[in-house]
Amino acid sequence: MSTLPEVQREALALTEADRLALARELLESCEVQPAKEAQQAWESELGRRLEEVEAGVADGRPSVDVFREIDQKFGWDT
């Protein structure tokens, strides 16, 4: 069995599209299926947020900054 660092190294060598597909599959494998009402609420919220982004009124930050902040907050930064 591969170690986590080995898997991470191999995953980072994938194309961006493949990394995104892998990330989605990994996240979905960890999620419990939400209730129908919760799913509808999330879809509504995502639609609202997308409209804000497309209208140019959303405040965005580069994902690398967000992930760095999370890593630091939880002590995962190396």
C-alpha positions as CSV (number, residue, x, y, z in Angstrom):
1,M,0.0,0.0,0.0
2,S,1.3,3.5,-0.8
3,T,2.0,6.1,1.9
4,L,0.2,9.4,2.0
5,P,3.3,11.3,0.8
6,E,3.6,9.0,-2.1
7,V,0.0,9.4,-3.1
8,Q,0.2,13.2,-2.7
9,R,3.3,13.3,-4.9
10,E,1.7,11.2,-7.6
11,A,-1.6,13.2,-7.4
12,L,0.3,16.5,-7.8
13,A,1.9,15.2,-10.9
14,L,-1.5,14.8,-12.6
15,T,-3.0,17.4,-14.9
16,E,-5.2,20.0,-13.4
17,A,-8.3,18.4,-14.8
18,D,-7.3,15.1,-13.4
19,R,-6.5,16.6,-10.0
20,L,-9.9,18.3,-9.9
21,A,-11.7,15.0,-10.9
22,L,-9.7,13.2,-8.1
23,A,-10.5,15.8,-5.6
24,R,-14.2,15.6,-6.4
25,E,-14.2,11.8,-6.2
26,L,-12.4,11.9,-2.8
27,L,-14.8,14.5,-1.4
28,E,-17.8,12.6,-2.6
29,S,-16.5,9.4,-1.0
30,C,-16.5,11.1,2.4
31,E,-19.8,12.7,2.3
32,V,-23.1,11.4,3.6
33,Q,-25.9,12.1,1.2
34,P,-27.8,15.2,2.5
35,A,-31.5,15.3,2.9
36,K,-33.4,16.6,-0.1
37,E,-34.2,19.9,1.5
38,A,-30.6,20.5,2.4
39,Q,-29.5,19.6,-1.1
40,Q,-32.0,22.1,-2.5
41,A,-30.8,24.8,-0.1
42,W,-27.2,24.3,-1.1
43,E,-28.1,24.4,-4.8
44,S,-30.0,27.7,-4.2
45,E,-27.0,29.1,-2.2
46,L,-24.6,28.1,-4.9
47,G,-26.7,29.7,-7.6
48,R,-26.9,32.9,-5.5
49,R,-23.1,32.9,-5.1
50,L,-22.5,32.2,-8.8
51,E,-24.7,35.2,-9.7
52,E,-22.6,37.4,-7.4
53,V,-19.4,36.2,-9.0
54,E,-20.8,36.7,-12.5
55,A,-22.1,40.2,-11.6
56,G,-18.6,41.1,-10.2
57,V,-19.9,41.9,-6.7
58,A,-18.4,38.9,-4.9
59,D,-15.2,39.4,-2.9
60,G,-12.9,36.6,-3.9
61,R,-9.5,35.5,-2.8
62,P,-7.0,33.2,-4.5
63,S,-7.5,29.6,-3.3
64,V,-3.8,29.3,-2.4
65,D,-4.2,32.0,0.2
66,V,-7.3,30.4,1.6
67,F,-5.7,27.0,1.9
68,R,-2.5,28.5,3.4
69,E,-4.7,30.2,6.0
70,I,-6.5,27.0,6.8
71,D,-3.2,25.1,7.0
72,Q,-1.8,27.7,9.5
73,K,-5.0,27.8,11.6
74,F,-5.0,24.0,12.1
75,G,-1.2,23.6,12.3
76,W,-1.0,21.7,9.1
77,D,1.6,24.0,7.5
78,T,5.0,22.4,7.1
